[in-house]
Amino acid sequence: MVSFKVDLRSPRRLYYRRVEEGKQYSVLCRRLASLNEEFISHKSPSAGFDFTSGKRIEQKLLDYNQEAERFGGYAYEELSEVSPDHKFLAYTMYDKDNDYFRLSVRNLNSGALCSKPQAECVSNLAWAKDGQALLYVVTDKNKRPYRIYCSMIGSTDEDVLLMEESDDNVHINIRHTKDFRFVTVNTFSATSSKVFLINAADPLSGMTLIWDCEGISHCIVEHHRGCLYLFTDAAKEGQSVDYHYLLRSPVGASSSSRIWESVFLDDGNLVIEDVDFSDTHLVLITREGQKFRICSVTLPLPVGKGGVQLKDLNPYFLPLPKYVSQISSGPNYDYYSSAMRFTISSPVMPDAVVDYDLSNGKWNIIQQQNILHERTRILYGTVSSVSIAENNSNTKNSNSMNEVNVEDDNMWNDLSEFYACEHYDVSSYDGVVVPLTIVYSHKNKKENQNPGLLHGHGAYGELLDKRWRSELKSLLDRGWVVAYADVRGGGGGGKKWHHDGRRTKKNNSIKDYLSCAKFLIERGIVQENKLAGWGFSAGGLLVASAVNCCPDLFRAAILKVPFLDPTNTLLYPILPLTAADYEEFGYPGDVDDFHAIQKYSPYDNIQKDALYPAVLVTSSFNTRFGVWEAAKWVARVRELAIYDPKRPILLNLTTDIVEENRYLQCKESALETAFLLKIMES
């Protein structure tokens, strides 16, 4: 995906990553925006000048295939930030031998690595002083972010320690505001959350406390023309809330007298999922039920009137395709650009990377795979972008809100003509309604004869990934139904939905998943004895626990790097765990949590003399959840369950990080598909 940085004193540049033929990893490049329509990829010279044509072309900034040679044979980057003056790139790469992320800073003009900073165990970073200073956070031996350093680029002086948090329960996070005026410092623990402000022009001048609240809260601060905006889900007047809201306060207010006022009045039917700022617009990603939308509001907002209804600001709703399951904002680094970038996801449409021009409502699809024609729209290529036709740019008024009427969904490379997407409300064991999404082929679906694959995750308040995945096409075209259960513990239902599926309430997630599985079979959507489960990481715990409860409900299951032995891992953590892990799964030192963990733990609840489904467990020696968990679970199932050669319990181990290697990803996806087809005999 292309990332924007801006420098008003120099020509505008475009940053992007691309993969060269035959290479495992991508190359980070940049080019002048003025050459947008003349994109030609050249392998050399690295300086980006073509002596044959005499034209300035792209500049290769970082080849991650070469980085892989530095870091144990593969390249796993966690952070990367280009300085505001476009002179330096700060990035962190995973060092497998030492199990930490190493910070490097590269001079983009010469291509050489800077002598400092080259820190170890770095978890976070932010540029300051217009690119002359870099702030970064390091972790302790338990991988807790606890120190902030400031390094002056080009200086031989030692990096300055700005902050150290001695409390083992407190974590630190930093980020710069989009206009690069400030760096915000978040400290959070189970009991409190605080936000401090650092003047980016003088990062050594100290930090000011601007926000303090009880409990763990999501707190993001932005700055716009003298006002600070806080997007948070902190409690209001001592009462916990189940949604995010936006506050505003003058930047110059003192800590003792600072007052935060609400920007919007509460609206029970409208949930604000995310916000993004530019110099001229505020953009909100909203959700009404299961329907996502994007709207823009002109800045600055009126002051002195208190909270207002969103509709009173004449929001402009941008066009979206059908069945949107997720909208991701960003990175939108160019604060002064009229365009904002979003990734639009749908179960029946390949991800579309879209640029919206907020000044006129027009949009361009920058990148999207076209399944029907087997080609991909190229990043800043010569392929013509899709825009709203002038004759369709008229707006209609709906409840005083502007909304573009776009009738041609084919402009999105939408696949709903071939694959159906349906939503159901499933009643769980306690009457709570669980959203269930199913996808199937119009042509190949047959009543009561379809194999099914049920995805689930239900942890950390994260949205279930329902994006279109090309590797599932072979199943759909063979008549499979692919389903997604948004169980409690996951995202999409607010803070309460998350809290009702964690710690002592983790069993709710498992029963929600089982209710969705039974619904698929009872309604004839999936044929009995032809249902498979699929779970990744914490989702592996969910699916394995469901299999333990009702092994006869499933014919097969796929567990990817699963968390299968929480009792022992949480009691005796061989690998470092975070506060979020204990908040999610429970703290064994608490008696209630301990008993709850034992009740849902996949390893501790394997049924003896039961016929288990066929299971494929894949794990890696480079994962947060130890590979021994998968090995232990597989060994115990083989020992206790009834042996059936048609229902094998398979363990597939790798020494690589599959998620960062596109060839290994394809290989693993092919293995999973072959496993499912073999077991279901489809």
C-alpha positions in Angstrom: 0.0 0.0 0.0 1.2 3.5 -0.8 2.0 5.8 2.1 2.1 9.6 1.9 4.5 12.0 3.5 4.5 15.7 2.8 7.1 18.5 2.8 5.6 21.8 1.8 9.1 23.1 0.8 9.8 20.3 -1.7 8.0 18.4 -4.5 5.4 15.9 -3.3 6.5 12.3 -3.1 4.7 9.0 -3.3 5.9 6.0 -1.2 4.9 2.5 -2.0 6.0 -1.2 -1.8 6.1 -3.6 -4.6 7.3 -7.2 -5.1 9.8 -8.0 -7.9 9.4 -11.2 -9.9 10.8 -14.2 -8.1 11.5 -12.4 -4.8 10.0 -13.4 -1.5 9.9 -9.9 0.0 8.9 -6.4 -1.2 10.9 -3.4 -2.1 10.2 0.1 -0.6 10.3 2.8 -3.2 9.4 6.4 -3.8 8.9 8.7 -6.7 7.7 12.2 -7.5 4.0 12.6 -7.7 4.4 14.6 -10.9 5.3 11.3 -12.6 2.2 9.6 -11.4 1.0 8.7 -14.9 4.4 7.5 -16.2 5.1 4.6 -13.8 7.8 2.3 -15.0 9.6 -0.1 -12.7 13.4 -0.2 -13.2 15.7 -2.5 -11.3 18.6 -0.1 -11.7 20.1 2.3 -11.2 19.2 2.6 -7.5 19.3 6.4 -7.7 16.2 6.3 -9.8 17.5 8.0 -13.0 17.1 6.3 -16.4 20.0 7.3 -18.6 18.3 6.0 -21.7 15.1 8.1 -21.5 16.6 10.9 -19.4 13.7 10.8 -17.0 13.7 10.7 -13.3 12.0 7.5 -12.2 11.5 5.7 -8.9 14.0 5.5 -6.1 14.5 2.2 -4.3 14.8 3.0 -0.6 14.9 -0.4 1.0 15.1 -3.9 -0.4 13.6 -6.3 2.2 15.2 -9.3 0.5 18.6 -7.8 1.5 17.3 -7.1 5.0 16.4 -10.8 5.2 20.1 -11.6 4.9 20.8 -9.4 7.9 18.0 -11.0 10.0 18.2 -14.8 9.9 16.9 -15.5 6.4 13.6 -13.6 6.4 12.4 -10.0 6.8 9.8 -9.2 9.4 9.2 -5.5 9.7 7.0 -4.1 12.5 7.4 -0.4 12.3 8.5 2.1 9.6 8.3 5.9 9.5 9.7 8.3 7.0 10.9 11.6 8.5 8.9 14.8 7.8 11.7 16.2 5.7 11.9 12.9 3.6 15.6 12.5 4.5 15.5 9.4 6.8 13.6 6.2 7.2 13.3 4.7 10.7 12.2 1.0 10.9 12.3 -2.0 13.1 13.2 -5.6 12.0 12.7 -8.8 13.9 15.9 -10.4 15.1 15.1 -14.1 15.3 18.3 -15.1 17.2 17.6 -12.6 20.0 13.8 -12.5 19.8 13.4 -8.7 19.7 12.9 -5.9 17.2 16.0 -3.9 16.2 15.8 -0.2 15.2 17.7 1.1 12.2 17.7 4.5 10.6 18.6 4.8 6.9 19.7 7.9 5.0 17.4 8.0 2.0 19.7 10.1 0.0 22.8 7.9 0.3 21.1 4.6 1.1 23.5 4.1 4.0 22.6 3.1 7.6 23.1 5.8 10.2 25.5 5.0 12.9 22.9 5.9 15.6 20.4 5.2 16.8 20.6 1.4 16.3 18.6 0.4 19.4 17.4 -3.1 20.5 14.0 -4.1 21.9 12.2 -1.2 20.2 8.4 -1.2 20.3 7.4 2.3 19.2 8.8 5.4 17.5 7.9 8.9 16.4 9.7 11.7 14.6 10.2 15.2 16.1 11.9 18.4 15.3 11.1 18.2 11.6 13.1 15.0 11.2 16.1 16.0 13.2 15.1 14.0 16.3 13.7 10.5 16.7 11.8 9.3 19.8 11.6 5.6 20.4 10.3 3.2 23.1 12.2 0.2 24.4 11.0 -2.8 26.3 12.3 -4.6 29.4 13.1 -8.3 29.7 9.4 -9.1 29.9 8.7 -7.1 26.7 7.0 -4.3 28.6 7.4 -0.9 26.9 8.9 1.2 29.7 11.5 3.7 28.5 11.4 6.6 26.0 14.6 7.8 24.4 15.3 10.8 22.2 18.1 10.6 19.6 19.4 13.6 17.6 20.1 12.4 14.1 23.7 13.0 13.1 24.8 13.8 16.6 27.4 11.8 18.4 25.8 12.5 21.8 24.2 9.7 23.8 20.5 9.3 23.4 18.5 11.1 26.1 16.2 9.2 28.4 12.9 11.1 28.5 10.8 8.8 30.6 11.1 5.6 32.5 8.1 3.7 34.0 9.2 1.6 37.0 5.8 0.1 37.7 5.7 -3.4 36.1 2.0 -3.0 35.4 2.3 0.2 33.3 3.0 0.2 29.6 4.1 3.2 27.4 3.2 4.1 23.8 4.1 7.1 21.7 2.8 8.6 18.4 3.1 11.9 16.6 0.1 14.0 15.7 -0.6 14.1 12.0 0.6 17.7 11.6 3.9 16.7 13.4 3.4 19.5 15.9 3.3 17.2 19.0 4.2 13.7 20.2 1.7 12.1 22.5 2.8 9.7 25.2 0.2 7.2 26.5 0.8 5.3 29.7 -1.8 2.7 30.7 -2.3 -0.1 33.2 -5.3 -2.1 34.5 -6.1 0.8 36.8 -5.4 4.0 34.9 -4.7 5.6 31.5 -2.8 8.9 31.0 -1.8 11.0 28.0 1.1 13.4 28.0 2.0 15.9 25.3 5.6 16.7 24.0 6.3 19.7 21.8 7.8 18.2 18.7 9.8 21.3 18.0 11.6 20.9 21.3 11.3 17.3 22.5 13.7 17.8 25.4 11.5 20.5 27.0 9.5 18.1 29.0 6.0 16.7 28.8 2.6 17.9 29.9 -0.3 15.8 31.3 -3.4 16.4 29.3 -5.7 13.4 30.1 -6.1 11.1 33.0 -8.8 8.5 33.6 -9.4 5.2 35.5 -9.0 1.8 33.9 -7.6 0.8 30.5 -9.0 3.1 27.8 -8.3 3.7 24.2 -7.0 7.3 23.9 -5.9 8.8 20.6 -5.0 12.6 20.5 -4.8 14.7 17.4 -4.1 18.4 16.9 -5.9 20.8 14.5 -5.3 24.5 14.5 -4.9 25.1 18.2 -7.4 22.4 19.4 -6.6 19.0 20.8 -9.1 16.2 19.8 -9.3 13.1 22.0 -10.9 9.9 20.6 -11.6 7.6 23.5 -13.9 5.0 25.1 -13.1 6.1 28.7 -15.8 6.1 31.3 -18.1 9.1 31.5 -18.8 10.6 34.9 -17.7 7.3 36.5 -20.0 5.2 34.3 -18.5 2.8 31.8 -19.5 3.4 28.1 -19.8 0.9 25.3 -18.6 3.2 22.5 -16.0 5.7 21.4 -16.6 9.4 21.4 -14.7 12.6 20.5 -13.7 15.3 22.9 -12.1 18.7 22.3 -9.9 21.1 24.3 -7.7 24.2 23.6 -4.1 23.2 23.3 -3.0 26.1 25.5 -5.1 25.2 28.5 -3.2 24.4 31.7 -3.2 20.9 33.2 -5.1 22.0 36.3 -7.9 23.9 34.4 -8.2 21.8 31.2 -11.8 21.1 30.3 -12.7 18.6 27.6 -16.0 19.2 25.8 -17.9 16.7 23.7 -17.9 17.3 20.0 -21.0 15.2 19.2 -24.1 14.5 21.2 -24.7 10.8 22.0 -26.6 8.9 19.4 -27.6 5.3 20.3 -28.2 4.4 16.6 -24.8 5.7 15.4 -21.4 4.2 16.5 -18.2 6.0 15.6 -15.7 3.3 14.8 -12.7 5.6 13.9 -11.8 9.2 13.0 -9.2 10.7 10.8 -8.1 14.3 10.4 -6.7 16.4 7.5 -6.1 20.2 7.5 -9.6 20.8 6.0 -11.8 17.8 6.9 -12.7 15.4 9.7 -13.5 11.9 8.4 -15.5 9.4 10.5 -16.0 5.7 10.0 -19.4 4.9 11.4 -21.5 1.8 11.9 -25.3 1.4 12.2 -25.9 -2.2 13.2 -23.8 -4.2 10.8 -23.6 -1.4 8.1 -20.4 0.5 7.8 -20.2 4.0 6.3 -17.7 6.8 5.7 -18.5 10.5 6.0 -16.6 13.7 5.9 -17.2 17.0 7.8 -15.6 20.3 6.9 -13.1 21.8 9.5 -12.9 23.8 11.6 -15.9 22.7 13.7 -18.0 25.4 15.4 -16.8 26.2 18.9 -18.7 27.4 22.0 -21.9 25.5 21.2 -21.2 22.2 23.0 -22.0 18.9 21.5 -24.0 18.8 18.2 -25.7 16.1 16.2 -23.6 14.8 13.4 -26.4 15.6 10.9 -26.2 19.3 11.9 -22.7 19.5 10.4 -23.9 18.4 6.9 -21.8 15.3 6.7 -21.0 14.1 3.2 -21.4 10.3 2.9 -19.0 8.7 0.5 -20.1 5.8 -1.8 -19.4 2.3 -0.8 -20.0 -1.2 -2.4 -22.5 -3.7 -0.9 -21.7 -6.0 2.0 -18.8 -4.0 3.5 -17.3 -5.9 6.5 -14.5 -3.5 7.5 -13.0 -0.1 6.6 -9.4 0.6 7.4 -8.2 4.2 7.4 -4.7 5.2 6.4 -2.0 5.6 6.7 -2.9 9.1 5.3 0.4 10.7 6.2 -0.2 13.8 4.0 -2.0 16.0 6.4 -2.5 18.8 3.8 -3.8 16.6 1.0 -7.4 16.8 -0.1 -7.4 13.1 -0.6 -7.7 10.4 2.1 -7.1 6.7 1.6 -9.1 3.8 2.9 -9.1 0.1 2.4 -12.7 -1.3 1.8 -13.2 -4.9 2.7 -16.1 -7.3 1.8 -16.6 -11.0 1.9 -17.6 -10.9 -1.8 -15.1 -8.4 -3.1 -11.3 -8.2 -3.1 -9.9 -5.5 -0.9 -10.2 -2.1 -2.6 -7.6 0.6 -1.8 -9.5 3.8 -2.5 -8.5 7.5 -2.5 -11.4 9.9 -1.8 -11.0 13.5 -2.8 -12.8 15.2 0.1 -13.1 18.5 -1.7 -15.5 17.1 -4.4 -16.4 13.5 -3.4 -14.7 11.8 -6.3 -12.9 8.6 -5.8 -10.2 6.5 -7.4 -9.6 2.8 -6.9 -5.8 2.7 -6.5 -5.4 -1.0 -6.1 -7.8 -3.9 -6.4 -7.4 -7.4 -7.7 -9.8 -8.2 -10.6 -10.6 -11.9 -10.1 -12.6 -12.2 -13.3 -9.8 -10.9 -15.5 -6.9 -12.2 -13.4 -5.1 -8.9 -13.1 -4.5 -6.4 -10.4 -4.9 -2.7 -10.6 -1.3 -1.4 -10.2 -0.2 1.1 -7.6 0.1 4.4 -9.4 0.2 2.7 -12.7 -1.0 3.5 -16.2 -4.3 1.6 -15.6 -7.0 4.2 -15.7 -8.6 4.8 -12.3 -12.3 4.5 -11.6 -14.1 7.7 -10.8 -17.6 8.7 -10.2 -19.0 9.9 -13.5 -19.9 13.6 -13.7 -23.5 12.8 -14.4 -23.7 10.6 -11.3 -22.0 13.2 -9.0 -25.3 14.8 -8.0 -26.3 14.3 -4.4 -29.6 13.4 -2.8 -30.7 14.6 0.6 -31.5 11.9 3.1 -32.2 13.2 6.7 -30.2 16.3 5.9 -27.2 14.2 5.0 -25.5 14.2 1.6 -25.0 10.9 0.0 -23.8 9.9 -3.4 -26.0 7.6 -5.4 -23.9 5.0 -7.2 -25.8 2.3 -9.0 -23.0 0.5 -10.8 -21.5 -1.9 -8.3 -19.4 -3.5 -11.0 -17.1 -0.5 -10.8 -15.8 -2.1 -7.6 -15.0 -5.4 -9.1 -17.7 -6.8 -6.9 -18.3 -10.6 -7.1 -21.8 -10.6 -5.7 -23.1 -11.7 -9.1 -21.3 -15.0 -8.6 -21.1 -15.3 -4.8 -23.9 -14.6 -2.3 -23.4 -12.9 1.1 -26.1 -13.3 3.7 -26.4 -12.2 7.3 -28.2 -14.1 10.1 -29.0 -13.4 13.7 -28.3 -16.5 15.7 -29.7 -16.9 19.2 -27.0 -18.2 21.6 -27.6 -20.4 24.7 -28.6 -17.4 26.8 -30.7 -15.6 24.2 -28.0 -13.2 23.1 -28.0 -12.6 19.3 -24.8 -13.5 17.6 -24.2 -12.2 14.0 -23.4 -14.9 11.5 -22.3 -14.2 7.9 -22.3 -16.8 5.1 -20.8 -16.8 1.6 -21.6 -19.3 -1.1 -21.6 -19.7 -4.9 -25.0 -19.0 -6.6 -24.2 -21.6 -9.1 -22.9 -24.4 -7.0 -24.9 -24.3 -3.7 -27.3 -27.2 -3.2 -29.9 -27.5 -0.4 -28.7 -29.7 2.5 -25.7 -31.0 0.5 -23.0 -28.3 1.1 -19.8 -28.8 3.1 -19.1 -25.8 5.3 -16.2 -23.9 6.9 -16.9 -21.9 10.0 -14.4 -19.2 11.0 -14.2 -17.7 14.5 -11.8 -15.7 16.7 -13.6 -13.9 19.6 -10.7 -12.3 21.5 -9.0 -9.0 22.3 -12.1 -7.1 21.0 -10.7 -7.6 17.4 -13.0 -7.6 14.4 -13.3 -11.1 12.8 -11.5 -11.0 9.4 -14.2 -11.5 6.9 -12.3 -10.1 3.9 -12.5 -11.9 0.5 -9.7 -14.4 0.3 -8.8 -15.8 -3.1 -7.7 -19.1 -1.6 -11.3 -19.8 -0.6 -12.5 -19.5 -4.2 -11.7 -23.1 -4.9 -13.9 -24.2 -2.0 -16.8 -21.9 -3.0 -16.6 -23.1 -6.6 -17.0 -26.7 -5.3 -20.2 -25.9 -3.4 -18.8 -25.1 0.0 -20.4 -22.6 2.3 -17.9 -20.3 4.1 -19.3 -18.8 7.4 -18.1 -16.3 9.9 -19.3 -16.2 13.5 -18.9 -12.9 15.3 -18.9 -14.3 18.8 -18.6 -12.4 22.1 -15.0 -11.5 23.0 -14.4 -10.1 19.5 -15.1 -6.7 18.0 -18.0 -5.1 16.3 -20.3 -5.0 19.3 -18.7 -2.4 21.6 -16.7 -2.8 24.8 -19.4 -4.9 26.5 -19.4 -7.4 23.6 -15.7 -7.8 24.2 -15.9 -8.0 28.0 -18.7 -10.6 27.8 -16.4 -13.0 26.1 -13.2 -12.8 28.2 -11.8 -14.0 31.5 -14.5 -15.7 33.5 -17.0 -15.2 30.6 -14.8 -16.8 28.0 -17.2 -19.7 27.9 -19.7 -17.3 26.2 -17.4 -17.2 23.1 -17.3 -21.0 22.9 -21.1 -21.4 23.2 -21.7 -18.6 20.7 -19.6 -20.5 18.2 -21.3 -23.8 18.9 -24.7 -22.1 18.5 -23.7 -20.8 15.1 -22.4 -24.3 14.1 -25.7 -25.9 15.1 -27.6 -23.2 13.3 -25.8 -23.9 10.0 -26.7 -27.6 10.2 -30.3 -27.2 11.5 -31.2 -24.7 8.8 -29.7 -27.0 6.1 -27.2 -24.4 5.1 -24.4 -27.0 5.7 -24.9 -30.7 5.4 -24.7 -32.7 8.6 -21.4 -34.3 9.3 -19.7 -32.0 6.7 -18.9 -28.9 8.9 -15.3 -27.8 9.5 -14.0 -25.2 12.0 -11.2 -22.7 11.4 -9.3 -20.7 14.0 -6.1 -18.6 14.0 -4.1 -17.9 17.2 -6.7 -17.2 20.0 -9.3 -18.4 17.4 -7.6 -21.7 17.6 -8.4 -21.9 21.3 -12.1 -21.1 20.5 -12.4 -23.8 17.8 -10.5 -26.4 19.9 -12.7 -25.8 22.9 -15.8 -26.1 20.8 -14.5 -29.4 19.4 -13.9 -30.6 23.0 -17.5 -29.8 23.9 -19.1 -31.3 20.8 -16.6 -33.4 18.8 -19.5 -35.1 16.8 -20.6 -31.7 15.5 -17.5 -31.2 13.3 -16.0 -33.4 10.6 -12.8 -31.4 10.5 -11.0 -28.5 12.1 -8.0 -26.3 11.2 -6.0 -24.7 14.1 -3.4 -22.2 13.0 -0.7 -21.3 15.6 -3.3 -22.0 18.3 -3.3 -21.1 22.0 -4.2 -24.5 23.4 -2.7 -24.8 26.9 -3.7 -21.5 28.7 -3.6 -23.1 32.2 0.1 -23.8 32.1 1.1 -20.9 29.8 -0.6 -18.3 32.0 0.8 -19.9 35.2 4.3 -20.5 34.0 4.9 -18.1 31.0 8.0 -19.4 29.2 7.4 -16.7 26.6 6.6 -13.1 27.8 3.0 -12.3 28.2 1.4 -8.8 28.3 -1.2 -7.3 30.6 -3.7 -7.6 27.7 -3.2 -11.4 27.6 -4.1 -11.7 31.3 -7.0 -9.3 30.9 -8.3 -11.5 28.0 -7.8 -15.0 29.2 -7.6 -14.5 33.0 -5.0 -14.3 35.7 -4.4 -17.7 37.3 -3.5 -16.0 40.6 -7.2 -15.1 40.9 -9.2 -18.1 42.1 -12.3 -17.3 39.9 -10.1 -16.8 36.8 -8.2 -20.0 37.5 -11.3 -22.2 37.6 -12.7 -20.5 34.5 -9.4 -21.2 32.6 -9.5 -24.8 33.6 -13.1 -25.1 32.3 -12.4 -23.8 28.8 -8.7 -24.8 28.4 -8.5 -27.0 25.2 -5.7 -29.2 26.7 -7.4 -29.8 30.0 -10.8 -30.8 28.5 -10.1 -33.4 25.8 -12.8 -36.1 25.9 -11.7 -39.7 26.5 -13.0 -42.4 24.1 -14.8 -39.8 21.9 -14.6 -39.8 18.1 -12.8 -36.5 17.3 -13.0 -34.8 13.9 -10.0 -34.8 11.6 -7.7 -31.9 12.8 -4.8 -30.1 11.1 -2.7 -28.1 13.6 -0.1 -25.8 12.1 2.4 -24.0 14.4 5.7 -22.3 14.2 8.8 -22.1 16.3 8.5 -18.3 15.9 5.2 -17.5 17.5 3.9 -15.9 20.7 2.1 -19.2 21.5 4.7 -21.9 22.0 4.9 -24.7 19.5 4.8 -27.2 22.5 1.2 -26.2 23.1 0.2 -27.6 19.7 2.4 -30.7 20.1 1.0 -31.4 23.6 -2.6 -31.1 22.5 -2.1 -33.3 19.4 -0.4 -36.0 21.5 -3.2 -36.0 24.1 -6.0 -36.2 21.6 -4.2 -39.1 19.9 -3.9 -40.8 23.2 -7.4 -40.3 24.6 -9.7 -40.1 21.5 -11.0 -43.0 19.4 -8.6 -43.8 16.6 -10.0 -43.5 13.1 -7.7 -43.4 10.1 -10.2 -41.4 8.2 -10.1 -38.7 10.9 -6.3 -38.1 11.4 -4.9 -35.6 13.9 -2.1 -34.0 12.0 0.6 -31.7 13.3 2.5 -29.4 10.8 5.4 -27.4 12.2 7.6 -24.8 10.5 10.6 -22.8 11.6 9.6 -19.7 9.6 7.1 -16.9 10.1 4.6 -17.9 7.5 2.6 -14.7 7.7 5.5 -12.7 6.3 6.5 -15.1 3.5 4.1 -15.0 0.5 5.4 -18.4 -0.9 4.9 -20.2 2.4 1.5 -18.6 2.7 0.5 -20.1 -0.6 1.9 -23.4 0.4 0.1 -23.5 3.7 -3.2 -22.4 2.1 -2.9 -25.2 -0.5 -2.3 -27.7 2.3 -5.3 -26.6 4.2 -7.5 -26.7 1.2 -6.3 -30.2 0.2 -6.9 -31.4 3.8 -10.5 -30.1 3.8 -11.3 -31.6 0.3 -9.8 -34.9 1.3 -11.6 -35.2 4.6 -14.9 -34.1 3.2 -14.4 -36.2 0.0 -15.7 -33.3 -2.0 
